[in-house]
Amino acid sequence: MFTFQTRVILSAMIACSTLAVAVGAATAAEDKVADKKKETILIAVLKSEAQSSDKAMACKQLALCGTKDAVPALMSLLADEHLAGWARIALEVIPDPAVDEALRSSLGKLNGRCLIGVINSIGFRHDFKAVEALAAKLRDNDVEVASVAAVALGHIGGDAAAMTLEGALSGTAPAVRSAVAEGCVLCAEKQLAAGKSDEAARICDLVRKTDLPKQRIREATRGAILARKADGVPLLVELLQSADKQMFNLALTVARELPGKGTTDALVSELSKASPERQSLLILAIADHGDATAMPAVLQAAKTGPDVVKVTVIKVLKRLGNVSSVPLLLEAAADENASLAATATEALASLRGKEVDAAIADRLPKADGKVRKVLLQLVGDRVLTAAIPDVIKAASDADLQVRLQALTALGYAVEFKDIAVLIGRVAATPENAEEAQAAEKALKVACQRMSDTETCAAKLVAAMESAKVPARVNLLEALTALGGKRALEAVGAAAANSDTDIQDAGSRLLGEWMTLDAAPVLVNLAKTSSDTKFEVRAVRAYIRLLRQFPMRGEDRAEMCRTAMAISKRDAEKKLVLEVLQRYPSLDALQLACATAKIASLKDDASKTALAIAKKIRGKSPQVQELLAQLNQELVKIEILKAEYGAGATMKDVTDTLRKGARGFPLIVLEAATYNDAFGGDPAPGTIKELKIEYRMNGKSGKARFTENAEILLPKP
Amino acid sequence: MSDKVVRLSRRRFLKTAAVSGALVAAPGLIPAKALGKDGAVAPSERILLGGIGIGGRGSYDLGCFLDEPEVHFTSICDVRADRREGVKNRIDGKYGNKDCRMYRDFREFLDKSGVDAVLITTGSNWHCLLSIYSAKAGKDVYCEKPCTKNIAESIALADVFRRTGRVFQGGMQRRSLPHMEFAIELAHGGKLGKLTTVYAHPGGLGTHTSGWGQGEADPPKEQIDWDLFLGSAAWRPFNRGLLSSEFEKGGGMVGGGNLEWGSHCVDLCQWAAEADDTAPVEYFPIEKDGTASARYANGVKLVLRNNGWLPLGSCPVRFEGEKGWVETGDTAKLMLSSPALLSGKKVQEIGGYPANFHIRNFLDCVKSRGMPRVNYQVAAQSHIACHASNIAIFLNRALKYDPVKNEFIGDDEANRLRSEAIRDPWHV
């Protein structure tokens, strides 16, 4: 009884606080008064005989509004193994020294896990006054208690905590020593942050020379290097030369964290002495360290090292390289090892700087063989317009492979003033199929980049006039890639051309059009085409636009109506129904209901309508009327019993359900959530469900729904 | 050609892999001498992997790991007997032996298994704490998302991995998907103009917490160790309905909210906004149009919305600049304000899944000790952004945030929601 009342109080308080926040009308003073009232009630719950679950929820609320007044009641739960955690949720975040004082005072009264929890909370709150009490806990017989005390001292930090932990490093049991070391390193970090780098280094040195698990040693060693900054390099070198793989790995990590030339020099120095496997790892660390002065050593490693090192260097050059890297990379890009060559080419494509552009463009006229092909590829990858005259020459080279590479480069780099080269090549249709294909692709790629689409379209249209049919089709493809008004006119006209091949291409390409202005062209085509194939294609292309493209809801609704009107077959109408379901709205529901009047589409359209109604959570009479028009699922629903809640805490919601049941299996509630619809949360913080016993057309049925699920009653 | 080779030989992946994440260990680049005659990796090059809490999503991740030649899975840890045994059967079947070791308690697993790296795919409740315990035990970690339950955990995660020098990869695998990276390049490269707005699909914005369920009889500890399952979450009686990866997602104080897809999509938006080392400075609750939002110090607006997306698949993102926009999702399709943004590429050439790329990136960093794509810093910041947004939604008011001090400005109530006491005996 009290429990139920408590839940009602808690629910009401949550609702009130949310409402107050939402309306934003309360003044700060009023808020304080409300919070105080709320806190008083919550404290009363904690002091009462309420169930543990209610006390737990009260703790959660006190985490938000609790003050020092709530501390005694919360502290009273700390010995309860089930509620201590909940109490600490509130205690940890109440910003009042009374909490610290209370937690400190509890250290002598608790043991086991409850004590551990309190120690953790003290550490979380960084209570400097607790150092002495925690120091005593380092000698606790319970290893876990002693260990968490050590870590908590580390979180608190400061001279006193550090001194305590240092002293314990040699004096504590081996099982606790690892935690003490962790606390020491935490303290060292805080000392370093406070500018006491010598102190931080000293603490870390002490730890790393103690008999400890390797991971603790590694953490202390890292700390010792970073605390010394540039003076930590000798220790870093020691690690780099270590035969212990883990210590070498640690050096790789720390080298990335320790800025400065000293680190670079250390890495470079080790590079010439290390094994190929370690060389690769060192090169990657050099790259991440990001000091360009290491470049000569890295390049040297590539020249003298095995393939595995070369590949690593090339990857590094991609990020750190400059114009001086070009010769080495070009050499590698022409290598017979395909993987090496590809990696080097990618690196060349990624190098930054105009000097790199110039170095590549300058080499092109003089290059031959594989290097020439690589350079041509780079013209495209880097969009080197200065090299276009040489690329145009290469496009007429005797070597087919050079011609192909040149055409590809033109696609990526040619400017409008030279696009006639590609148009001419496509209009003339090269004899070699591979070359023809490369030219077509290059022109499409180039068209996608042109900014003056209308002038470019005019050039393409002019070229079409004298071209043969296959070339005209290719030019239409280029127009589609280009886009724009003139291009759309040309492709639209092609779709109505008397030549079947042209008409087929135009019709197909309209289906790939990337802007919504194709819509009226497609409608016209659908209405005027005498060939069913092209008519259907136009309708489907139109449906694609309204399915895929962003637009305002009312525009999509209008297009859906048009699509339904121009669709002669059920297959296309069903596609429109899919679109309606994908973009649910009242307009969509209206159209679905109207479509349900077509006998052959009644089932599909009705399902679509129900799905839309579900999605838009149709609670308005308008939706209900529309659903009533479907006239296929009108059933007699009798709600016999409905309950909402969890476990034994169930609320009778039969009346609410009866109001929502209006002749359909789908019951739409008046509010967006069950809690709102059923007048509150009967079991805050728990998973709830809705249980319904009903009769549908006289047959009995039962159904269960998880909280906020759509209520669609199955046919019994 | 095997499917695996096709997946891993994608030019785009090699092209975009981070320097330290594209180490010699990439499959085609493993030194020949490290490979045995049958192509097997030499024992010295192996990465011994163990898993904790491998269920549905974890099984997919495990499959990706097992695709990698140098991974040798040795141990499974789970509080649930059925899952422990299921993974053991799978592993023993793969290796043709009975060697996969099983552990119920992760402390014993970390102490005795001898693994180099840990795959953590428990429910969200344990992700951060297990990552931290694993790092302190000297293990590298691949952890599924959401990686943390609140802001304090996010900070602790980053601190511990920094201090221990271990490698952390958050399971936001979309950072390693080529089409997502292509969209990011557009946002970074100026092709969209000055970036103005980034959109993330949060996969829900409700802030429901798990609370205290109806008690049921405790199952035998060997079957389900309820106390271990609860982890850092405050105690409540056993309830089978809570045995879900959803338990305590987004923390017990505020609840899941945008942590579902948000940890993926907000993460991508952070990347696009060049905010990997920070978080938004202002957060706004849900508006009438159903969207929540935030603003970065550089002026970029972050919008979280569940609707209004183009049909491009799950976990979509959209980046808008002054000159153009790009939108993409899990289908790997891209929609752009202009085809010119493709720079002549076909969308199909850019590529999409699988998630192996992300796991490959992690394994490469385990060897190089470089920072993976979703390293501890990246993961912490994107989760902080999600948690701070959830708090603004929960309190239903605008909040200002200091991402250096990691505190809300002038809002005591919001600051109280940054953390939640960790249940004994666990600690960070």
Interface residues (C-beta under 8 A of the other chain):
Chain A: T18 V21 A22 G24 S52 S53 A56 M57 K60 A63 L64 C65 E81 H82 L83 A84 G85 W86 R88 I89 L91 E92 V93 I94 P95 R113 C114 I116 G117 N120 S121 G123 F124 E144 V148 V151 A152 E182 V185 L186 E189 P213 K214 Q215 R218 E219 R222 G223 Q246 N249 L250 L252 T253 V254 R256 P276 E277 S280 L281 L284 A285 A287 D288 V308 V311 T312 K315 V316 K318 R319 S339 A342 T343 E346 G411 Y412 K444 V445 A446 Q448 R449 M450 S451 A481 G483 M514 R547 Q548 F549 P550 R582 A646 G647 A648 P684 G685 T686 I687
Chain B: R11 L14 K15 V19 S20 A22 L23 V24 G28 L29 P31 K136 A137 G138 R163 T164 G165 T209 S210 G211 W212 G213 Q214 A234 W235 R236 N239 G241 L242 G252 M253 G308 L310 P311 M335 P339 A340 L342 S343 G344 K367 S368 R369 G370 M371 L395 N396 R397 D412 E413 N415 R416 L417 S419 E420 A421 I422 R423 D424 P425 H427
